[in-house]
Amino acid sequence: MLLMQLDLAGFAVSAGAACSSGKLARSQVLDAMGAPAEAAEGAVRVSLGPTTTADDINHLIAALGAIASAHAARRFPARAGNTIGDSHARGP
């Protein structure tokens, strides 16, 4: 879902290395780095190039934040609108 949303937003992303396009195996690079299996299986590769600007990267960060917020709102509807660090006690 994340990959599809980022792709629709115009970002060049994939779930594996460019040289393993179409393969479903975990990244050999992440395995070699000792990344936990869960992290390696959920990794997202973002392609950057010589024309990538700081503004492009800021747009990606903003898109990731928006997607994460929307996912959290769907997964935890009672917490929708709360910010990170909002730890005020709630009554029953």
GUMARDO-142284 format. One line per 8 residues: number of its first residue (from 1); their letters; for each residue x, z, y of N, C-alpha, C, O. Coordinates in steps of 0.02 Angstrom, whole numbers, plus 32768, in hexadecimal, padded with zeros to 4 digits. Each point is the difference from the previous one (the first is absolute). Example, Ala and Ser with C-alpha at 12.3 -4.5 7.8 and 13.67 -1.06 7.14 Angstrom:
1> AS> 8294/8186/7EE4/7FD3/8000/803B/802D/8000/803C/8034/8021/7FFF ~ 7FBA/7FBB/8036/802A/8003/803B/7FD9/8025/8037/8019/8008/8037
This chain:
1> MLLMQLDL> 8029/8000/7FC5/7FD7/8000/803B/802C/8000/803F/7FF2/7FDB/802F ~ 8042/804E/7FD2/802D/8003/803A/8020/7FBC/800C/8002/7FE7/8038 ~ 8018/7FFB/7F92/8020/7FBF/8008/7FD0/7FCC/801C/8013/7FD9/802C ~ 7FB0/8026/7FBC/7FCF/7FD0/8017/7FF0/800C/804A/7FFB/7FD0/8026 ~ 7FFC/806E/7FED/7FF0/800F/8046/8039/7FEC/802F/7FF4/7FE5/8036 ~ 804A/802A/7FB5/8039/7FEC/802A/8007/7FB5/8003/8010/7FE4/8034 ~ 7FE5/7FFA/7F94/8004/7FB7/7FFE/7FCC/7FE2/802F/800F/7FD3/8026 ~ 7FB3/8047/7FD7/7FCB/7FE7/802C/800F/800C/8049/7FE9/7FDC/802C
9> AGFAVSAG> 803F/8058/7FE1/8014/8010/8045/803C/7FD6/8016/8016/8005/8039 ~ 8004/7FD0/7F9A/8036/7FD2/8012/8046/8017/7FF0/8030/7FE3/8019 ~ 7FD7/8051/7FBE/8043/8019/7FF0/8017/7FE3/7FBD/7FD8/7FF8/7FD2 ~ 8069/7FF9/8029/801D/7FE5/7FC3/8016/803A/7FD4/8035/801D/8009 ~ 7FA0/7FF5/7FC7/800D/8039/7FD4/7FF3/7FEB/7FB8/7FDD/7FD0/7FF2 ~ 8042/8055/7FE0/7FF3/7FF5/7FB9/800E/8041/7FDB/8018/8031/801D ~ 7FD9/7FCF/7FA2/800A/803B/7FD7/8043/7FFF/7FDB/8012/8032/7FE1 ~ 8013/7F99/8023/8040/7FFC/7FDD/8034/7FDB/8027/7FF3/7FE9/8038
17> AACSSGKL> 8047/8012/7FAB/8037/7FDC/8020/7FF0/7FB6/8005/7FDB/7FE5/7FD7 ~ 8041/7FFA/805B/7FF3/7FB9/800A/8016/7FD8/7FC3/7FE1/7FCE/7FEE ~ 8054/8048/7FF1/801A/7FDB/7FC6/7FD6/800C/7FC1/800B/7FDF/7FCD ~ 7FC5/8050/8036/7FD7/800D/7FC5/7FB7/7FF1/800E/7FD3/801E/7FE2 ~ 8021/7FB3/804A/7FBC/7FED/8013/7FD6/7FF0/7FC3/8014/7FD9/7FD4 ~ 7FB2/8046/8029/7FD2/7FF4/7FC8/8009/802F/7FC6/7FD6/8002/7FD3 ~ 8060/8024/802C/800C/8030/7FCA/7FDE/8042/8010/7FFA/8012/803B ~ 7FF1/8011/7F92/7FDE/8040/800B/802C/803C/7FF1/7FE9/8039/8006
25> ARSQVLDA> 8056/7FBC/7FE9/802D/8037/7FF0/8016/8024/8040/7FFE/7FE4/8037 ~ 8015/805C/7FC1/8019/8026/8038/8041/7FE1/801A/8021/7FDA/7FDD ~ 7FEF/8036/8060/803D/7FE7/8020/803D/801C/7FDE/8007/803D/7FFA ~ 8026/7F97/7FF1/8040/8016/7FE2/802A/8024/8034/8027/802D/7FF0 ~ 7FD3/7FBE/804F/8026/8020/8035/7FEB/8048/8009/802A/802D/8005 ~ 7F94/7FDF/7FFE/7FE8/8044/8008/8011/802A/7FC3/8010/803B/8007 ~ 7FEC/7FA8/7FBD/8015/8024/7FC4/8049/8013/8004/8012/8039/7FF0 ~ 8019/7F99/8026/8048/800D/8006/800E/8036/8033/8031/8025/7FFA
33> MGAPAEAA> 7FA4/7FDF/803A/8009/8034/8033/7FE6/8044/7FE9/800A/8032/8022 ~ 7FD6/7FCF/7FA3/7FE6/803F/7FE6/7FBC/8013/801B/7FED/803B/7FFC ~ 7FEF/7F96/801F/7FBD/800E/801B/7FD2/8016/7FC7/8003/7FE3/7FCA ~ 7FD3/804F/8042/7FD0/8014/7FCC/7FD3/7FC5/7FED/7FF2/7FD5/802A ~ 7FF8/8028/7F98/7FD7/7FC9/7FE7/7FC3/7FF5/802C/7FEF/7FC7/8011 ~ 7FF0/806F/8002/7FC3/7FF9/8029/800F/7FDF/8043/7FDA/7FD6/8018 ~ 805E/803C/8007/8013/7FE1/8040/8012/7FB7/7FF6/7FEC/7FD5/8028 ~ 8039/801C/7FA4/8014/7FBB/7FF3/7FC4/7FD4/7FF2/7FFE/7FC6/8015
41> EGAVRVSL> 7FD1/8055/7FC7/7FC4/7FD9/7FEF/7FD4/7FF4/803D/7FD9/7FD0/8001 ~ 802B/805B/8032/7FD7/7FF8/803B/8025/7FE4/803C/7FE7/8003/8038 ~ 8055/7FE3/7FBC/8029/7FE8/8038/7FE4/7FC0/801E/7FE1/7FD8/7FDE ~ 802A/8020/8062/7FEC/7FC4/8025/803F/7FE3/8020/8025/8024/8023 ~ 7FE7/7F9C/7FD3/803A/7FDE/801F/7FE7/7FDD/803F/7FD0/7FDA/7FFD ~ 8051/8033/803A/7FF0/7FE0/8040/8039/7FD1/8010/803A/8014/8001 ~ 7FB6/7FAD/800C/8033/7FCE/800F/800B/7FFD/804B/7FD1/7FF9/8028 ~ 806E/800C/7FEB/8015/7FFA/8046/802E/7FC4/8005/8020/7FEC/7FCF
49> GPTTTADD> 7FE5/7FF8/806B/802B/7FC6/800A/8021/8002/8044/7FF7/8030/8026 ~ 8030/7F9D/7FE9/8024/7FFF/8040/7FD3/7FFE/803D/8015/8011/8038 ~ 7FAD/7FDB/7FBF/7FD2/7FFE/8039/7FD3/803E/8004/7FD7/8005/802E ~ 8031/802A/7FA4/7FD9/803E/8001/8015/8029/803C/803C/800B/800C ~ 7F93/800D/801A/800E/8027/803C/7FEC/8049/7FF6/7FDC/8010/7FD0 ~ 803A/801A/805C/7FEB/8046/7FFF/7FB5/8005/8007/7FE0/802C/7FE3 ~ 8003/7FA8/8044/7FB7/7FFF/8009/7FDC/7FEF/7FBE/7FCC/801D/7FF1 ~ 8051/7FB5/7FE8/7FE4/7FF0/7FBE/7FFF/803E/7FD4/7FCF/800E/7FDE
57> INHLIAAL> 8068/8017/8022/8005/803C/7FD7/7FD0/8035/8018/7FE1/8023/7FD8 ~ 8017/7FE4/806A/7FD0/8030/801B/7FB9/7FEE/7FEC/7FD7/802C/7FF2 ~ 8019/7F93/800C/7FBD/7FEA/7FE9/7FF6/8011/7FB7/7FC9/8014/7FEC ~ 806B/7FE4/7FEB/7FFB/8012/7FB9/7FF3/804B/7FF9/7FD5/8015/7FD9 ~ 8050/8013/804C/7FF7/8049/7FFD/7FB8/8013/8014/7FE1/802A/7FE1 ~ 8006/7FB6/8054/7FBC/800E/8016/7FCD/7FEB/7FCB/7FCF/8024/7FF3 ~ 803C/7FA2/7FEE/7FD2/7FE8/7FCC/8001/8030/7FC4/7FCB/800F/7FE5 ~ 8070/8008/8007/8004/802F/7FC8/7FDB/8041/8011/7FDD/801B/7FD5
65> GAIASAHA> 802A/7FFC/8068/7FDC/803D/8015/7FB5/7FF6/7FFE/7FDC/802C/7FE9 ~ 800C/7F9B/802F/7FB8/7FF3/8000/7FE5/7FFA/7FB9/7FCA/801A/7FF2 ~ 805B/7FC5/7FE3/7FEB/7FF8/7FBA/7FFF/8044/7FDE/7FD1/800F/7FDB ~ 8063/8019/8030/8002/8043/7FE1/7FC7/802C/8019/7FE2/8025/7FD9 ~ 800F/7FD8/8068/7FC9/8027/801C/7FBD/7FEB/7FE2/7FD7/802B/7FEF ~ 801E/7F94/800B/7FC2/7FE7/7FE3/7FFA/8015/7FB7/7FCA/8013/7FEA ~ 806D/7FEB/7FF1/8000/8015/7FBA/7FF1/804A/7FFB/7FD7/8015/7FD6 ~ 8048/8014/8054/7FF4/8048/7FFF/7FB8/8010/8011/7FE2/802D/7FE2
73> ARRFPARA> 8001/7FAF/804E/7FBB/800C/8014/7FD0/7FF0/7FC6/7FCD/8022/7FF7 ~ 8043/7FAA/7FE2/7FD6/7FEF/7FC6/800A/8033/7FC8/7FD0/8012/7FDE ~ 806D/8004/8019/800F/802D/7FC8/7FEB/8047/800F/7FEA/8024/7FD3 ~ 801D/7FF1/806B/7FEF/8045/8014/7FD0/7FFF/803B/8014/8011/8038 ~ 7FAE/7FDB/7FBD/7FD1/7FF8/8039/7FF6/803F/8029/7FF5/7FFC/803C ~ 800F/803F/7FA5/7FF6/803E/8026/8038/800C/8031/7FF7/8027/8030 ~ 8043/7FB9/7FC6/8039/800A/802D/8005/7FC9/8034/802E/8002/8029 ~ 7FA6/7FCE/7FD6/8004/7FC7/802F/8004/801A/8048/7FDA/802C/8014
81> GNTIGDSH> 8054/7FB8/8011/8008/8014/8046/8032/8037/800A/8017/800B/8038 ~ 7FFC/8019/7F94/8032/8034/8006/8045/7FE1/8006/800C/7FC9/7FE6 ~ 8020/8058/803C/8043/7FE7/8006/802E/8028/7FD4/7FEF/8037/7FEA ~ 804B/7FAE/8008/8032/8024/7FD9/8011/8040/8025/800B/7FFF/803C ~ 7FF8/8037/7F9F/8010/8040/801F/7FC3/8026/8017/8007/8038/8018 ~ 7FBE/7FAA/7FE3/7FC2/8023/8013/7FEF/8031/7FC8/7FE0/7FED/7FCF ~ 8034/8051/8039/7FF6/8031/7FCB/7FD1/8039/8015/8005/8038/7FE6 ~ 7FCF/7FB8/8048/7FD1/8034/8016/7FD4/8015/7FC6/7FE9/7FD6/7FD9
89> ARGP> 800C/806B/8021/7FD7/8019/7FCA/7FB8/7FE9/800A/7FE7/7FFE/8039 ~ 7FF8/7FF2/7F91/7FBB/7FEA/8003/7FD6/8032/7FDB/8015/801D/7FCE ~ 7FB0/7FED/8049/7FD1/802E/7FDF/7FE3/7FE0/7FC2/800A/7FC5/7FF4 ~ 7FD2/8062/7FE4/7FE2/7FE6/7FC2/7FCD/7FCA/800B/7FE4/7FE6/7FD0
